[in-house]
Amino acid sequence: MSAIETLMDAVVTLAETTHPYADIVYGSDPPNNGICMIHNGGYSPDIHMDAGRVFSLPVLLNGKHSNQQTLLNALSAIHRKLTCPLDYRALGSEEIQVISIDTTSAPAIIGREQNNQWVCGSSLSIRFYWRNNNGN
């Protein structure tokens, strides 16, 4: 498992401590009455003379639910949990040290599907220091 996959597993585990209405699955299209999370695209490094490489990893958090309020409440709770922890050390590993997680797009209703499932989209950015970046 790559360092990024390990990081995403830890982020999903932390997000699930909010006890959302469904388990979080990996992907960009959530199942009916479901929630999904996936890192979006690549990550660009910023070089810092004192810290080495600092990366920003864009992450999509999407959901579907028949009840609009349930959907918005769940995704909003996940955003609050991920962006306001006291300590990010639990998300890190030997290779990665999480610096911050920020909301880049707050949960918002995108529309409603023909099966009456509301669709909500949002995004976050995980900033982290990658100690032994070997491209994984």
RAMOZI-V138909 format. One record per helix or strand. SS is the DSSP state (a for helix, b for strand). FROM is the first residue (numbers start at 0). LEN is the number of residues. Records with the same first field share a line. If there is no record, write none. Layout:
SS = FROM-LEN / FROM-LEN
//
This chain:
a = 2-16 / 67-16 / 88-3
b = 23-3 / 34-14 / 51-14 / 95-17 / 117-13
//
